[in-house]
Each structure stands twice: as structure tokens, then as C-alpha cells.
Amino acid sequence: MSASLVVLIIAIVIVGWAVLGYNGLVSLRNQVQNSWRQIDVQLRRRHDLIPNLVEAVKGYMQFERDTLTQVVEARAKAISAPDQGSRMAAENQITGGLGRLLAVMENYPQLKSDQNVLKLQEELTTTENQLAFSRQAYNDAVMQLNTRIESFPTNLIANNFGFKQAEYFQGAAEDQAVPKVDLSMGGRAPQPPSAPRS
Amino acid sequence: MAAAHTDFWELERRNRRETAMLVVVFVALFTALGFGLDFRFGDLAIVDGSLTGFPLLTLIALGFGVFQSLLSYYGGAALVLASVQARELAPDTPQHQMVLDVVREMALAARMPVPKAYLMSDPSPNAFATGRDPNHSIVCVTQGLIDTMDREEVQGVLGHEMAHVRDYDIRTMMMIAVLVAGVAMLADFVYRSMWYTGGVGGGGGRSSGSRDDDNSGGNAGALIGILVLVLAVLAPFFAQLLAMAVSRQREYLADAASVEFTRNPRALLRALERIAQTESPLRNASRGTAHMFIVNPLQGVRDDNEGFFANLFSTHPPLGRRIERLRAMLNEAGGEAPPTIAAAAAPTARG
């Protein structure tokens, strides 16, 4: 019968579309999870670096005790944080503190001749940058997932299979003002995240 | 950003399509050559209006074309790296460590696997990316780039290269590089065989050596010989045009994507302006690999003419035009343009 054939074809098309839509959502959700893990990796790496850096520079920077203590205390808070919210607050404090620390390190030319400090400085710089880029990538992934979950007709699949919207990573207001670290430039103004794509 | 995502899938699809087309054209070209040679030297002939004989050379040529394509796909990156004499970048100096770190940073920003980093020991600042897919990607920078650029500029350049990785430009560009070299080789071969046999298509019905027994076959053979010759003469020209046509738009798109990754139009802007100030060409770049670099590495080719022919024959958009576009993005973002380098770069806008 041709009528049943038409019904069959329509059924196949609908199932095929549902499969593609579902797989697309899964892939985006995995990207969000993976991006989140990347952030976590960078945060841990930063925790490991801080004691070494403080140890290396404290001899040179007696006048910056406050900045150093702030970073160390924030790190301790982040590690012992009972929940995600307070951990992130502490992490944001670290970001702010390290930004200031890296900035004031420019005032100590002696540091430039210490190979160990330079190495740590590069490691910290790239960790901060990787953190910023991971966060940016995470938020992009979240936006894509959420858009897909909300838009018709993918929202039908998302609702049926329990896809939840992901939450954006929000830095503290103070954190937003800290630019991606660029030692060679000695601190530049942050660029608003415009995405001029053709 | 959702729109940007769709763009990226579209770019990737287009690149897959273009690579497939390139391989098909390439294999067809080889097969046509084998077919012509079969008429001339093999047993293929037209007897009483039908094709007779075993097309041995055609099959050999087809096999060679397929083999060459596979070799280019799996070994292309290694060939390209060998041709520019690049070696893997080791974290032995602070600058090298910095470049390796920035590669990681840009890979994170692009949500791509981290490419292997290679180094060309050349004083001219330049960079390219290659590989068959993002999981087998390679970025290569010159010593000159490491020596002259600061972290921000290196970020801009590597962001541009990561965009080529993400959009699968690297695959298309690599296949073009390796297959264009193949086509050039083929043309060379035809020229030479023509030389040795005293001209394939030279005199209409004249035949030399093997096929003087069959007059009509000889005529058809000569005709096909002419076709093959025309094909062989035009092939490198078309291949070159193809390489140019596909890569100019890519450069603008990769520039835009670099800004998307760094969120900082100034990074690439400063890098391109720095490159605009240097005039030294790359030693190891050839016409086969020129289209892969962030800025055209060949001296004399880099100019800012925007005429029809200039557009048709250049692999890269004029540097001045790219700098203008980035400057426009910077203004849109409300940032201030770096004045010193900018002032110096404007007059250098020529080969």
C-alpha cells in the first residue's frame, strides 16, 4: 500500500531526525563537561604553583608581604572550601591576588635575573591564560548547549530525555577587571569580549 | 555564538568537499594521462570505431594517482615539514617554552586537541599549520617569529593557525601543497617524454617508433596526445589558481577566528604589522608551500595591489587589507590602536 509506505517514510525521517538531534545534544553536553574539567585542571595546577612562587619571590619582595599572604590565604580557603560556591569565590580571590602579584613583580628587576622565578612566572602566566581561555571555551559551550536545548524543535528531544541547561561560569566583578596576563606588555586594558565574525 | 558554531561546521564541510574534489580531479588527471600514453605507447587503439587492447598504462596511472593521494593524505604533513626543514620544538629555552604554552592556550580557546609544535630555523617571522585533521595537527613557527614577537603577538598568530586547524583548512592546504607538487611533476614528465620522442603532438599524422602500423590509431593517438599535452600544460596553472582561490578567503576567516579566540583584535593586528615591517623572504618556502603560511613567505609576491589580476594570482589577501580589517574590529571593540607600529606599517604596504 502506498499510504503505509508514506507513513513508513515519515516515521523513518522523524526517527532519523530525533537520533541526530539527540546525538548533537550529547556531543554538546560532553563538550561542556570536558571544558569544565579543563578549568578544574588549571585551578589545581595553580594551587600547586603558588607555594613554589611565594617561596621563590619572598626573599626579593619584603614590601609586598600583604599581596603574598592574600594569595596564600585564598589558596588555603579554596582547598578547604566546603562547597562549590565558596570555592569559586576563593578562586576568584586568587586570580585577583595573582594578577596584582604579577604586576608588582615588574617593579623588582632583580627577579628578572632569577631563572627559577622566570620559569615559575611563565608557568603561572600560562596557567592564568589557560584558565581564562578554558572559562571562555566553557561559557561558549554552555551557550551552545543552552541555545540548542531551548530552540524548537530540539527542545522536544531535550525535554524528553532530560537534558538540563548548564550554568555559566561567572567570575567575581573584581575578577572581570583583571586582564589576561601578559607580562611582556606589563598589563594592558581588558578587551570587551566582542566576537566580530564575518 | 551559535551562529559562529554553524559557520564552523559549514567551513569544515566545505573543506571536506574541496579536498575530495581535489583528489578526484588529481586522480582523473593521472588516468587521462595514462589513457593518452596507452594510445601512444601501449596496446590501446581504435579499430573499426571501437576501442581495443588492454589499458595497462591507464590502470598503472590510476593506481599511481590513488597511491599518491593516499600518500599525500597520510604522509603529507611529514613531507611538508621535511620540505621546510622543520624540527619539533623542545622546551629548552624560555622562549620555546612560551611558544609551547601559547599553543596550549589557543588550543583550549578553540576547544581543539593540542597540536604538535615545530620550529623552522629562519630569521623571517612566519608560521603555518598542517596535518590531516585536528587530532593530527601541527603548527610550525620560524625562529624569526620567536625572536621578534612578544607573547600577545604570538597568541594572535597561533590563534590564526588554530582557526585553520579547527576549520579543516589544514587538510585542504596540505593536499594542495603535496598534490600540486605531484601535478608539477607530471607536467615535467610529459614535457620530457615529448622532448625525447621528438614531440607528441608536433605533426598531425606523423608517428615515431612503436605505432607506425596503424594509421587511424596513430591519428587518434596523436589527437589524444595533443589533449594530454594541453592538459599537462594547463594543469599546473589550474592547480595554482585553485590554491590561490581557496586560500585568500580562508585567511580573512582565520584572522576573524583568531580574534574570536583571543578576544583581543590587537594581538593579531600587532603581529601582522610586525611582519609587514620585515622584508626578508623565507629561504625554505616554495611555490608549493607558500599558501600555507600566515603571510606569503615569497619575496615579490607580497604586494598590496587589489586589481583583478593581483587578486587572481596571489595566495594571500594583501597584508594592508587584513590589517585594516583587524583595525576595524579593534575600533568596534572600543580599544585603542597601537599608534607607533601602526604609523610605521602604513608606508610599508608594498612588496
Interface residues (C-beta under 8 A of the other chain):
Chain A: Q31 S35 Q38 L118 K119 E122 E123 T125 T126 N129 Q130 F133 S134 Q136 A137 D140 A141 M143 Q144 T147 R148 K180 D182 L183 S184 M185 R188 A189 Q191 P192 P193 S194 A195 P196 R197 S198
Chain B: M1 A2 A3 A4 H5 D7 P94 Q97 M98 D101 V102 R104 E105 M106 L108 A109 A110 R111 D150 R151 E152 Y252 L253 A256 A257 V259 E260 F261 R263 N264 P265 R266 M329 E332 A333 G334 G335
